[in-house]
């Protein structure tokens, strides 16, 4: 009898913390907006990073990340269209400021290739990891019953983000091994 009572108490505690459909929709939409707008900001800066990179594999990884970010933006915009929601937000100022700050601090000196490339790798890795965490949480929310139509698109974005995060780690490892 005690086991049943403890179990029902735990289940009622868990149930009291589960979001209602409206709250889940609101959080999902807002966080999706933040991720989408952060990708816009990042995509604006990637071409300059490509031009600054001197290590050929870093250049290729940045170009691939640029292409993947554009593909992810299309997928995210499709989700907004399906949800009949706007993808514009003013709430992502902190993430955009972080991307701007990282971009300003990327060390670039034509004579110091290693320092420049490692600076790019450091900041792009930080940014990729932020996107990865956000994408993982969005994927969890998208897999809730109410968001199943969007789950595949969110999963595809998550997979690309994981691949790019791993790619930059491999590029850094390769660069440091040479």
C-alpha positions as CSV (number, residue, x, y, z in Angstrom):
1,X,0.0,0.0,0.0
2,X,2.9,2.4,0.8
3,X,4.5,1.9,-2.6
4,X,1.2,2.8,-4.4
5,X,0.8,5.9,-2.2
6,X,4.3,7.1,-2.8
7,X,4.0,6.4,-6.5
8,X,0.8,8.4,-6.7
9,X,2.3,11.2,-4.8
10,X,5.3,11.3,-7.1
11,X,3.0,11.2,-10.2
12,X,0.9,14.1,-8.9
13,X,4.1,16.2,-8.2
14,X,5.3,15.4,-11.7
15,X,1.8,16.3,-13.2
16,X,1.7,19.6,-11.4
17,X,5.0,20.6,-13.1
18,X,4.0,19.6,-16.6
19,X,3.2,22.6,-18.8
20,X,-0.2,23.1,-20.3
21,X,-0.4,23.2,-24.1
22,X,-0.5,27.0,-24.2
23,X,2.6,27.5,-22.0
24,X,4.5,24.9,-24.1
25,X,3.5,26.6,-27.3
26,X,4.5,30.0,-25.9
27,X,8.0,28.8,-24.7
28,X,8.6,26.8,-27.9
29,X,7.7,29.7,-30.2
30,X,9.8,32.2,-28.2
31,X,12.9,30.0,-28.0
32,X,12.5,29.1,-31.7
33,X,12.5,32.8,-32.5
34,X,15.6,33.4,-30.5
35,X,17.4,30.5,-32.2
36,X,16.3,31.7,-35.7
37,X,17.3,35.3,-35.1
38,X,20.7,34.2,-33.6
39,X,21.2,32.2,-36.8
40,X,20.5,35.3,-38.9
41,X,23.2,37.2,-36.9
42,X,25.7,34.4,-37.2
43,X,25.1,34.0,-40.9
44,X,25.8,37.7,-41.4
45,X,29.2,37.2,-39.8
46,X,30.3,33.9,-41.2
47,X,31.5,35.2,-44.6
48,X,34.0,37.5,-43.0
49,X,35.3,34.7,-40.8
50,X,35.7,32.5,-43.9
51,X,37.8,35.3,-45.5
52,X,39.9,35.7,-42.3
53,X,40.6,32.0,-41.9
54,X,43.9,30.8,-43.2
55,X,43.7,27.0,-42.4
56,X,42.0,25.5,-45.4
57,X,40.0,23.0,-43.3
58,X,38.7,25.8,-41.1
59,X,37.7,27.7,-44.1
60,X,35.8,24.7,-45.5
61,X,34.2,24.1,-42.1
62,X,33.0,27.7,-41.9
63,X,31.6,27.6,-45.4
64,X,29.8,24.3,-44.5
65,X,28.4,25.9,-41.4
66,X,27.3,28.9,-43.4
67,X,25.4,26.7,-45.8
68,X,23.9,24.6,-43.0
69,X,22.8,27.7,-41.1
70,X,20.9,28.9,-44.2
71,X,19.3,25.5,-44.5
72,X,18.3,25.5,-40.8
73,X,16.8,29.0,-41.2
74,X,14.6,27.7,-44.0
75,X,13.5,24.8,-41.9
76,X,12.8,27.0,-38.9
77,X,10.9,29.5,-41.0
78,X,8.8,26.6,-42.3
79,X,7.9,25.8,-38.7
80,X,6.8,29.4,-38.1
81,X,4.7,29.3,-41.2
82,X,3.1,26.0,-40.2
83,X,2.4,27.4,-36.7
84,X,1.2,30.7,-38.2
85,X,3.6,32.6,-36.0
86,X,6.1,35.4,-36.6
87,X,9.8,34.6,-36.6
88,X,10.7,38.1,-35.6
89,X,11.6,38.9,-32.0
90,X,13.4,41.4,-29.9
91,X,14.1,39.0,-27.1
92,X,17.4,37.6,-28.6
93,X,19.4,40.7,-27.9
94,X,21.7,38.9,-25.5
95,X,22.6,36.1,-27.9
96,X,23.1,38.5,-30.8
97,X,25.2,40.7,-28.5
98,X,27.3,37.6,-27.6
99,X,27.8,36.8,-31.3
100,X,28.7,40.4,-32.1
101,X,31.1,40.5,-29.1
102,X,32.8,37.2,-30.2
103,X,33.0,38.5,-33.8
104,X,34.7,41.8,-32.6
105,X,37.2,39.8,-30.5
106,X,38.2,37.4,-33.2
107,X,41.9,38.0,-33.3
108,X,43.0,38.6,-36.9
109,X,46.5,39.3,-37.9
110,X,47.7,38.3,-41.4
111,X,51.2,37.6,-39.9
112,X,49.9,35.4,-37.1
113,X,47.8,32.8,-38.8
114,X,47.7,30.3,-35.9
115,X,46.5,32.9,-33.4
116,X,43.8,34.2,-35.8
117,X,42.6,30.7,-36.8
118,X,42.4,29.5,-33.1
119,X,40.6,32.7,-32.2
120,X,38.0,31.9,-34.8
121,X,37.8,28.3,-33.7
122,X,37.3,29.3,-30.1
123,X,34.4,31.6,-30.7
124,X,32.7,29.6,-33.3
125,X,32.8,26.6,-31.0
126,X,31.2,28.6,-28.2
127,X,28.5,29.8,-30.5
128,X,27.9,26.3,-31.9
129,X,27.6,24.9,-28.4
130,X,25.0,27.5,-27.5
131,X,23.0,26.6,-30.6
132,X,23.4,22.9,-29.8
133,X,22.0,23.3,-26.3
134,X,19.1,25.4,-27.6
135,X,18.4,22.9,-30.4
136,X,18.3,20.0,-28.0
137,X,15.8,21.7,-25.7
138,X,13.6,22.7,-28.7
139,X,13.8,19.1,-29.9
140,X,12.5,17.9,-26.5
141,X,9.6,20.3,-26.7
142,X,8.9,19.5,-30.4
143,X,8.5,15.9,-29.6
144,X,5.6,16.6,-27.3
145,X,2.3,15.6,-28.7
146,X,1.2,19.1,-29.8
147,X,4.4,19.7,-31.8
148,X,4.8,16.4,-33.6
149,X,4.4,18.1,-37.1
150,X,7.5,20.2,-36.4
151,X,9.5,17.5,-34.7
152,X,11.2,16.3,-37.8
153,X,12.3,19.7,-38.9
154,X,13.7,20.5,-35.4
155,X,15.4,17.1,-35.3
156,X,17.1,17.9,-38.7
157,X,18.3,21.3,-37.4
158,X,19.6,19.6,-34.2
159,X,21.5,16.9,-36.3
160,X,23.2,19.6,-38.4
161,X,24.1,21.6,-35.3
162,X,25.7,18.4,-33.7
163,X,27.6,17.7,-36.9
164,X,29.0,21.2,-37.2
165,X,29.9,21.3,-33.5
166,X,31.8,18.1,-33.9
167,X,33.3,19.3,-37.2
168,X,34.9,22.4,-35.5
169,X,36.3,20.2,-32.8
170,X,37.9,17.9,-35.4
171,X,39.3,20.9,-37.2
172,X,40.8,22.3,-34.0
173,X,42.3,18.9,-33.2
174,X,43.7,18.5,-36.7
175,X,45.2,22.1,-36.6
176,X,46.8,21.5,-33.3
177,X,48.3,18.2,-34.5
178,X,50.1,19.8,-37.4
